[in-house]
Amino acid sequence: MNWNAWIRQGHRWLSIVFTVIVASIFTTLGLGREPAEWVYFLPLLPLALMTVSGLYMFALPYVRKPRGGGKA
């Protein structure tokens, strides 16, 4: 696997982790329980990492060298 595949796979897993954290917070609130203050900060780490990997994947086609050998 090359770096691009690793970053894409990591981005997918981070999105799953982020979704599970946010869903568990909403579930806890829906059950009438008030979680500790620090629980609200848990989604920020995967969100920050997803921002970096998402920006990398967004910019990749623009900075990649063309592979073709000229005009078609």
Backbone atoms as SQL, in Angstrom:
CREATE TABLE atoms (id INTEGER PRIMARY KEY, chain TEXT, resi INTEGER, resn TEXT, atom TEXT, x REAL, y REAL, z REAL);
INSERT INTO atoms VALUES
  (1, 'A', 1, 'MET', 'N', 0.837, -1.188, 0.000),
  (2, 'A', 1, 'MET', 'CA', 0.000, 0.000, 0.000),
  (3, 'A', 1, 'MET', 'C', 0.883, 1.253, 0.000),
  (4, 'A', 2, 'ASN', 'N', 0.506, 2.198, -0.808),
  (5, 'A', 2, 'ASN', 'CA', 1.260, 3.445, -0.827),
  (6, 'A', 2, 'ASN', 'C', 0.663, 4.437, 0.177),
  (7, 'A', 3, 'TRP', 'N', 1.300, 5.589, 0.279),
  (8, 'A', 3, 'TRP', 'CA', 0.869, 6.582, 1.271),
  (9, 'A', 3, 'TRP', 'C', -0.551, 7.059, 1.032),
  (10, 'A', 4, 'ASN', 'N', -0.914, 7.250, -0.224),
  (11, 'A', 4, 'ASN', 'CA', -2.269, 7.727, -0.521),
  (12, 'A', 4, 'ASN', 'C', -3.327, 6.750, -0.024),
  (13, 'A', 5, 'ALA', 'N', -3.072, 5.467, -0.207),
  (14, 'A', 5, 'ALA', 'CA', -4.027, 4.463, 0.265),
  (15, 'A', 5, 'ALA', 'C', -4.105, 4.456, 1.790),
  (16, 'A', 6, 'TRP', 'N', -2.970, 4.612, 2.448),
  (17, 'A', 6, 'TRP', 'CA', -2.956, 4.662, 3.915),
  (18, 'A', 6, 'TRP', 'C', -3.740, 5.870, 4.431),
  (19, 'A', 7, 'ILE', 'N', -3.544, 7.003, 3.786),
  (20, 'A', 7, 'ILE', 'CA', -4.245, 8.217, 4.224),
  (21, 'A', 7, 'ILE', 'C', -5.747, 8.078, 3.986),
  (22, 'A', 8, 'ARG', 'N', -6.137, 7.533, 2.854),
  (23, 'A', 8, 'ARG', 'CA', -7.564, 7.322, 2.582),
  (24, 'A', 8, 'ARG', 'C', -8.189, 6.361, 3.583),
  (25, 'A', 9, 'GLN', 'N', -7.485, 5.259, 3.871),
  (26, 'A', 9, 'GLN', 'CA', -8.015, 4.282, 4.825),
  (27, 'A', 9, 'GLN', 'C', -8.097, 4.889, 6.226),
  (28, 'A', 10, 'GLY', 'N', -7.064, 5.647, 6.614),
  (29, 'A', 10, 'GLY', 'CA', -7.093, 6.316, 7.914),
  (30, 'A', 10, 'GLY', 'C', -8.225, 7.318, 8.008),
  (31, 'A', 11, 'HIS', 'N', -8.476, 8.035, 6.922),
  (32, 'A', 11, 'HIS', 'CA', -9.568, 9.006, 6.898),
  (33, 'A', 11, 'HIS', 'C', -10.920, 8.305, 7.083),
  (34, 'A', 12, 'ARG', 'N', -11.064, 7.149, 6.448),
  (35, 'A', 12, 'ARG', 'CA', -12.324, 6.394, 6.600),
  (36, 'A', 12, 'ARG', 'C', -12.514, 5.929, 8.038),
  (37, 'A', 13, 'TRP', 'N', -11.461, 5.384, 8.643),
  (38, 'A', 13, 'TRP', 'CA', -11.574, 4.904, 10.022),
  (39, 'A', 13, 'TRP', 'C', -11.795, 6.053, 10.995),
  (40, 'A', 14, 'LEU', 'N', -11.150, 7.190, 10.754),
  (41, 'A', 14, 'LEU', 'CA', -11.374, 8.350, 11.615),
  (42, 'A', 14, 'LEU', 'C', -12.815, 8.827, 11.528),
  (43, 'A', 15, 'SER', 'N', -13.408, 8.754, 10.345),
  (44, 'A', 15, 'SER', 'CA', -14.802, 9.174, 10.219),
  (45, 'A', 15, 'SER', 'C', -15.728, 8.233, 10.986),
  (46, 'A', 16, 'ILE', 'N', -15.394, 6.942, 11.008),
  (47, 'A', 16, 'ILE', 'CA', -16.193, 6.003, 11.799),
  (48, 'A', 16, 'ILE', 'C', -16.065, 6.310, 13.279),
  (49, 'A', 17, 'VAL', 'N', -14.838, 6.558, 13.744),
  (50, 'A', 17, 'VAL', 'CA', -14.612, 6.880, 15.159),
  (51, 'A', 17, 'VAL', 'C', -15.348, 8.158, 15.536),
  (52, 'A', 18, 'PHE', 'N', -15.259, 9.172, 14.686),
  (53, 'A', 18, 'PHE', 'CA', -15.940, 10.440, 14.937),
  (54, 'A', 18, 'PHE', 'C', -17.449, 10.241, 15.037),
  (55, 'A', 19, 'THR', 'N', -18.012, 9.474, 14.110),
  (56, 'A', 19, 'THR', 'CA', -19.455, 9.241, 14.108),
  (57, 'A', 19, 'THR', 'C', -19.901, 8.492, 15.359),
  (58, 'A', 20, 'VAL', 'N', -19.141, 7.498, 15.773),
  (59, 'A', 20, 'VAL', 'CA', -19.495, 6.732, 16.972),
  (60, 'A', 20, 'VAL', 'C', -19.436, 7.626, 18.217),
  (61, 'A', 21, 'ILE', 'N', -18.429, 8.473, 18.313),
  (62, 'A', 21, 'ILE', 'CA', -18.312, 9.363, 19.470),
  (63, 'A', 21, 'ILE', 'C', -19.492, 10.327, 19.531),
  (64, 'A', 22, 'VAL', 'N', -19.808, 10.953, 18.396),
  (65, 'A', 22, 'VAL', 'CA', -20.906, 11.926, 18.379),
  (66, 'A', 22, 'VAL', 'C', -22.237, 11.231, 18.650),
  (67, 'A', 23, 'ALA', 'N', -22.445, 10.063, 18.073),
  (68, 'A', 23, 'ALA', 'CA', -23.692, 9.334, 18.306),
  (69, 'A', 23, 'ALA', 'C', -23.825, 8.921, 19.767),
  (70, 'A', 24, 'SER', 'N', -22.724, 8.522, 20.391),
  (71, 'A', 24, 'SER', 'CA', -22.802, 8.137, 21.802),
  (72, 'A', 24, 'SER', 'C', -23.086, 9.344, 22.698),
  (73, 'A', 25, 'ILE', 'N', -22.574, 10.503, 22.341),
  (74, 'A', 25, 'ILE', 'CA', -22.879, 11.711, 23.120),
  (75, 'A', 25, 'ILE', 'C', -24.366, 12.039, 23.011),
  (76, 'A', 26, 'PHE', 'N', -24.904, 11.983, 21.790),
  (77, 'A', 26, 'PHE', 'CA', -26.329, 12.267, 21.611),
  (78, 'A', 26, 'PHE', 'C', -27.202, 11.226, 22.300),
  (79, 'A', 27, 'THR', 'N', -26.780, 9.970, 22.267),
  (80, 'A', 27, 'THR', 'CA', -27.530, 8.920, 22.949),
  (81, 'A', 27, 'THR', 'C', -27.540, 9.152, 24.448),
  (82, 'A', 28, 'THR', 'N', -26.395, 9.522, 24.987),
  (83, 'A', 28, 'THR', 'CA', -26.308, 9.808, 26.420),
  (84, 'A', 28, 'THR', 'C', -27.210, 10.975, 26.797),
  (85, 'A', 29, 'LEU', 'N', -27.216, 12.008, 25.977),
  (86, 'A', 29, 'LEU', 'CA', -28.096, 13.148, 26.240),
  (87, 'A', 29, 'LEU', 'C', -29.564, 12.754, 26.105),
  (88, 'A', 30, 'GLY', 'N', -29.864, 11.884, 25.147),
  (89, 'A', 30, 'GLY', 'CA', -31.246, 11.448, 24.949),
  (90, 'A', 30, 'GLY', 'C', -31.771, 10.610, 26.106),
  (91, 'A', 31, 'LEU', 'N', -30.871, 9.935, 26.791),
  (92, 'A', 31, 'LEU', 'CA', -31.280, 9.130, 27.939),
  (93, 'A', 31, 'LEU', 'C', -31.447, 9.961, 29.208),
  (94, 'A', 32, 'GLY', 'N', -31.200, 11.255, 29.097),
  (95, 'A', 32, 'GLY', 'CA', -31.392, 12.133, 30.232),
  (96, 'A', 32, 'GLY', 'C', -30.181, 12.248, 31.140),
  (97, 'A', 33, 'ARG', 'N', -29.079, 11.694, 30.735),
  (98, 'A', 33, 'ARG', 'CA', -27.858, 11.791, 31.534),
  (99, 'A', 33, 'ARG', 'C', -27.008, 12.933, 31.017),
  (100, 'A', 34, 'GLU', 'N', -26.309, 13.577, 31.906),
  (101, 'A', 34, 'GLU', 'CA', -25.414, 14.673, 31.525),
  (102, 'A', 34, 'GLU', 'C', -23.976, 14.170, 31.615),
  (103, 'A', 35, 'PRO', 'N', -23.285, 14.038, 30.450),
  (104, 'A', 35, 'PRO', 'CA', -21.904, 13.555, 30.502),
  (105, 'A', 35, 'PRO', 'C', -20.968, 14.618, 31.083),
  (106, 'A', 36, 'ALA', 'N', -19.785, 14.191, 31.449),
  (107, 'A', 36, 'ALA', 'CA', -18.786, 15.121, 31.987),
  (108, 'A', 36, 'ALA', 'C', -18.392, 16.129, 30.902),
  (109, 'A', 37, 'GLU', 'N', -17.845, 17.259, 31.335),
  (110, 'A', 37, 'GLU', 'CA', -17.472, 18.324, 30.395),
  (111, 'A', 37, 'GLU', 'C', -16.475, 17.844, 29.345),
  (112, 'A', 38, 'TRP', 'N', -15.502, 17.021, 29.744),
  (113, 'A', 38, 'TRP', 'CA', -14.440, 16.620, 28.840),
  (114, 'A', 38, 'TRP', 'C', -14.948, 15.717, 27.714),
  (115, 'A', 39, 'VAL', 'N', -16.099, 15.117, 27.890),
  (116, 'A', 39, 'VAL', 'CA', -16.644, 14.229, 26.852),
  (117, 'A', 39, 'VAL', 'C', -16.963, 15.019, 25.588),
  (118, 'A', 40, 'TYR', 'N', -17.330, 16.269, 25.736),
  (119, 'A', 40, 'TYR', 'CA', -17.657, 17.093, 24.577),
  (120, 'A', 40, 'TYR', 'C', -16.424, 17.421, 23.728),
  (121, 'A', 41, 'PHE', 'N', -15.239, 17.273, 24.293),
  (122, 'A', 41, 'PHE', 'CA', -14.010, 17.545, 23.555),
  (123, 'A', 41, 'PHE', 'C', -13.476, 16.314, 22.824),
  (124, 'A', 42, 'LEU', 'N', -14.033, 15.136, 23.076),
  (125, 'A', 42, 'LEU', 'CA', -13.553, 13.906, 22.445),
  (126, 'A', 42, 'LEU', 'C', -13.613, 13.929, 20.916),
  (127, 'A', 43, 'PRO', 'N', -14.650, 14.466, 20.288),
  (128, 'A', 43, 'PRO', 'CA', -14.688, 14.428, 18.816),
  (129, 'A', 43, 'PRO', 'C', -13.679, 15.352, 18.137),
  (130, 'A', 44, 'LEU', 'N', -13.040, 16.242, 18.892),
  (131, 'A', 44, 'LEU', 'CA', -12.174, 17.230, 18.256),
  (132, 'A', 44, 'LEU', 'C', -10.902, 16.627, 17.668),
  (133, 'A', 45, 'LEU', 'N', -10.323, 15.618, 18.316),
  (134, 'A', 45, 'LEU', 'CA', -9.097, 15.020, 17.785),
  (135, 'A', 45, 'LEU', 'C', -9.341, 14.312, 16.456),
  (136, 'A', 46, 'PRO', 'N', -10.336, 13.402, 16.354),
  (137, 'A', 46, 'PRO', 'CA', -10.558, 12.803, 15.038),
  (138, 'A', 46, 'PRO', 'C', -10.988, 13.832, 13.990),
  (139, 'A', 47, 'LEU', 'N', -11.709, 14.858, 14.422),
  (140, 'A', 47, 'LEU', 'CA', -12.133, 15.889, 13.479),
  (141, 'A', 47, 'LEU', 'C', -10.935, 16.663, 12.938),
  (142, 'A', 48, 'ALA', 'N', -9.977, 16.981, 13.798),
  (143, 'A', 48, 'ALA', 'CA', -8.773, 17.690, 13.356),
  (144, 'A', 48, 'ALA', 'C', -7.953, 16.821, 12.403),
  (145, 'A', 49, 'LEU', 'N', -7.812, 15.540, 12.723),
  (146, 'A', 49, 'LEU', 'CA', -7.058, 14.645, 11.849),
  (147, 'A', 49, 'LEU', 'C', -7.770, 14.434, 10.516),
  (148, 'A', 50, 'MET', 'N', -9.105, 14.374, 10.548),
  (149, 'A', 50, 'MET', 'CA', -9.865, 14.247, 9.299),
  (150, 'A', 50, 'MET', 'C', -9.746, 15.509, 8.451),
  (151, 'A', 51, 'THR', 'N', -9.639, 16.664, 9.090),
  (152, 'A', 51, 'THR', 'CA', -9.463, 17.909, 8.346),
  (153, 'A', 51, 'THR', 'C', -8.140, 17.906, 7.602),
  (154, 'A', 52, 'VAL', 'N', -7.090, 17.477, 8.284),
  (155, 'A', 52, 'VAL', 'CA', -5.768, 17.441, 7.649),
  (156, 'A', 52, 'VAL', 'C', -5.746, 16.427, 6.507),
  (157, 'A', 53, 'SER', 'N', -6.249, 15.222, 6.748),
  (158, 'A', 53, 'SER', 'CA', -6.225, 14.208, 5.699),
  (159, 'A', 53, 'SER', 'C', -7.175, 14.572, 4.559),
  (160, 'A', 54, 'GLY', 'N', -8.298, 15.183, 4.870),
  (161, 'A', 54, 'GLY', 'CA', -9.229, 15.600, 3.827),
  (162, 'A', 54, 'GLY', 'C', -8.655, 16.698, 2.948),
  (163, 'A', 55, 'LEU', 'N', -7.962, 17.653, 3.559),
  (164, 'A', 55, 'LEU', 'CA', -7.324, 18.700, 2.762),
  (165, 'A', 55, 'LEU', 'C', -6.213, 18.133, 1.890),
  (166, 'A', 56, 'TYR', 'N', -5.483, 17.144, 2.419),
  (167, 'A', 56, 'TYR', 'CA', -4.446, 16.483, 1.624),
  (168, 'A', 56, 'TYR', 'C', -5.067, 15.795, 0.410),
  (169, 'A', 57, 'MET', 'N', -6.142, 15.042, 0.636),
  (170, 'A', 57, 'MET', 'CA', -6.773, 14.335, -0.474),
  (171, 'A', 57, 'MET', 'C', -7.415, 15.301, -1.467),
  (172, 'A', 58, 'PHE', 'N', -7.893, 16.433, -0.974),
  (173, 'A', 58, 'PHE', 'CA', -8.483, 17.429, -1.855),
  (174, 'A', 58, 'PHE', 'C', -7.423, 18.065, -2.751),
  (175, 'A', 59, 'ALA', 'N', -6.247, 18.358, -2.187),
  (176, 'A', 59, 'ALA', 'CA', -5.198, 19.045, -2.938),
  (177, 'A', 59, 'ALA', 'C', -4.374, 18.102, -3.808),
  (178, 'A', 60, 'LEU', 'N', -4.441, 16.813, -3.547),
  (179, 'A', 60, 'LEU', 'CA', -3.597, 15.853, -4.261),
  (180, 'A', 60, 'LEU', 'C', -3.732, 15.913, -5.782),
  (181, 'A', 61, 'PRO', 'N', -4.926, 15.959, -6.356),
  (182, 'A', 61, 'PRO', 'CA', -5.002, 16.005, -7.827),
  (183, 'A', 61, 'PRO', 'C', -4.427, 17.281, -8.427),
  (184, 'A', 62, 'TYR', 'N', -4.399, 18.355, -7.661),
  (185, 'A', 62, 'TYR', 'CA', -3.918, 19.621, -8.187),
  (186, 'A', 62, 'TYR', 'C', -2.397, 19.725, -8.153),
  (187, 'A', 63, 'VAL', 'N', -1.755, 19.024, -7.241),
  (188, 'A', 63, 'VAL', 'CA', -0.300, 19.121, -7.127),
  (189, 'A', 63, 'VAL', 'C', 0.411, 17.913, -7.723),
  (190, 'A', 64, 'ARG', 'N', -0.336, 16.874, -8.090),
  (191, 'A', 64, 'ARG', 'CA', 0.262, 15.675, -8.677),
  (192, 'A', 64, 'ARG', 'C', 0.728, 15.996, -10.097),
  (193, 'A', 65, 'LYS', 'N', 1.861, 15.430, -10.451),
  (194, 'A', 65, 'LYS', 'CA', 2.383, 15.623, -11.798),
  (195, 'A', 65, 'LYS', 'C', 1.518, 14.838, -12.785),
  (196, 'A', 66, 'PRO', 'N', 1.285, 15.387, -13.954),
  (197, 'A', 66, 'PRO', 'CA', 0.513, 14.650, -14.959),
  (198, 'A', 66, 'PRO', 'C', 1.249, 13.373, -15.380),
  (199, 'A', 67, 'ARG', 'N', 0.491, 12.303, -15.544),
  (200, 'A', 67, 'ARG', 'CA', 1.087, 11.034, -15.920),
  (201, 'A', 67, 'ARG', 'C', 1.072, 10.791, -17.421),
  (202, 'A', 68, 'GLY', 'N', 0.219, 11.518, -18.102),
  (203, 'A', 68, 'GLY', 'CA', 0.087, 11.319, -19.541),
  (204, 'A', 68, 'GLY', 'C', 1.309, 11.827, -20.301),
  (205, 'A', 69, 'GLY', 'N', 1.452, 11.375, -21.522),
  (206, 'A', 69, 'GLY', 'CA', 2.598, 11.756, -22.329),
  (207, 'A', 69, 'GLY', 'C', 2.281, 12.840, -23.351),
  (208, 'A', 70, 'GLY', 'N', 1.362, 13.705, -23.061),
  (209, 'A', 70, 'GLY', 'CA', 1.043, 14.764, -24.007),
  (210, 'A', 70, 'GLY', 'C', -0.446, 14.871, -24.226),
  (211, 'A', 71, 'LYS', 'N', -0.793, 15.612, -25.263),
  (212, 'A', 71, 'LYS', 'CA', -2.210, 15.816, -25.564),
  (213, 'A', 71, 'LYS', 'C', -2.807, 14.595, -26.235),
  (214, 'A', 72, 'ALA', 'N', -4.081, 14.400, -25.986),
  (215, 'A', 72, 'ALA', 'CA', -4.767, 13.238, -26.577),
  (216, 'A', 72, 'ALA', 'C', -5.264, 13.545, -27.958);
